[in-house]
Amino acid sequence: MLKGVNRVLLGMAGLVLAVLGGSVLAIGLGAPAPSWWPHDGRHDVLLDDAERTRWRDEGWWWPAVVAVLAVLVLLSLWWLLAVVRRRRPAEVPLDTGDGEGASLRGRALEQALAEEASRLDGVDRAHVLLTGRRSTPRTRVLLHLRPHADPRTTLRALAEGPLAHARDSAGLPALPTETRLHAVRHRPERVT
């Protein structure tokens, strides 16, 4: 959902900035001002002295300006953190048994799981995504099944094979997994 909200907000902000910036540029280059434009001509300033100082003596003006700007800054920071925040753990800690410990790259675990899952009987391709926290990783597995594959057998083989190997190798107590199955569609071939 966040991706959709992000795209809509970026699109709206870009559209508003493009319309306003394009209007200012066009009027500055001598084009006639549109009907909604608040100024008369090309040499008119955006804010004259009267407009800039109109509310200066009012007691509510500066607190309102500061509050609006603070809300805008907080919303911008929230948006930036939501976009930048990692949704995937970069590494998974391993217990080596000697008290030192080590770490396994998340992408390496994803790749190993995907390769082993794609070798299962009835699986054409496999994609694995590691999610969750560093200490409690989760996986999302997408399996593209061949037409002859039995989904129940394939899921059991996935749980007993690649997922069990990954859980045991990383020393994890559990590796919760969400699995999606898709049937591979083959184009019909003409037999002569």
RAHU-V594213 format. One record per backbone hydrogen bond with DSSP energy under -0.5 kcal/mol. NH is the residue of the N-H (numbers start at 1). CO is the residue of the C=O. E is the energy in kcal/mol with one decimal. If there is no record, write none. Layout:
nh-><NH,NH>
co-><CO,CO>
e-><E,E>
This chain:
nh-><5,6,7,8,9,10,11,12,13,14,15,16,17,18,19,20,21,22,23,24,25,26,27,28,29,30,31,37,44,52,53,54,56,58,61,62,64,65,66,67,68,69,70,71,72,73,74,75,76,77,78,79,80,81,82,83,84,85,92,94,96,102,104,106,109,110,111,112,113,114,115,116,117,118,119,119,120,123,124,124,125,127,129,131,132,133,138,139,140,141,142,143,143,144,145,145,146,149,151,154,155,156,157,158,159,160,161,163,164,165,166,167,168,169,170,171,172,178,179,180,182,184,186,192>
co-><1,2,3,4,5,6,7,8,9,10,11,12,13,14,15,16,17,18,19,20,21,22,23,24,25,27,26,34,41,48,49,50,53,55,58,58,60,61,62,63,64,65,66,67,68,69,70,71,72,73,74,75,76,77,78,79,80,81,104,102,94,94,92,90,105,106,107,108,109,110,111,112,113,114,115,116,117,120,122,144,144,142,140,138,87,136,131,176,129,178,127,141,180,125,143,182,122,146,149,150,151,152,153,154,155,156,157,158,159,161,162,163,164,165,166,167,167,139,177,141,143,145,184,190>
e-><-2.3,-2.7,-2.4,-2.4,-2.8,-2.5,-2.4,-2.7,-2.7,-2.6,-2.3,-2.5,-2.5,-2.4,-2.5,-2.6,-2.7,-2.4,-2.2,-2.5,-2.4,-2.7,-2.6,-2.3,-1.5,-1.3,-2.6,-1.3,-0.9,-2.2,-1.8,-0.7,-0.7,-1.2,-0.6,-0.5,-1.9,-2.5,-2.7,-2.4,-2.4,-2.4,-2.5,-2.4,-2.3,-2.4,-2.6,-2.6,-2.2,-2.5,-2.5,-2.3,-2.5,-2.7,-2.3,-1.9,-2.5,-2.2,-2.9,-3.7,-0.8,-1.9,-2.9,-2.9,-1.8,-2.4,-2.6,-2.5,-2.4,-2.6,-2.6,-2.3,-2.6,-2.2,-0.7,-0.6,-1.4,-1.7,-0.5,-3.4,-1.1,-2.3,-2.4,-3.0,-0.5,-1.1,-2.5,-2.4,-2.4,-2.9,-2.9,-0.5,-2.9,-2.9,-0.8,-3.8,-3.0,-1.6,-0.6,-2.5,-2.6,-2.2,-2.5,-2.3,-2.5,-2.6,-1.7,-2.2,-0.5,-2.7,-2.5,-2.4,-2.6,-2.8,-2.2,-0.7,-2.3,-2.5,-0.6,-3.0,-2.8,-3.2,-0.6,-0.5>
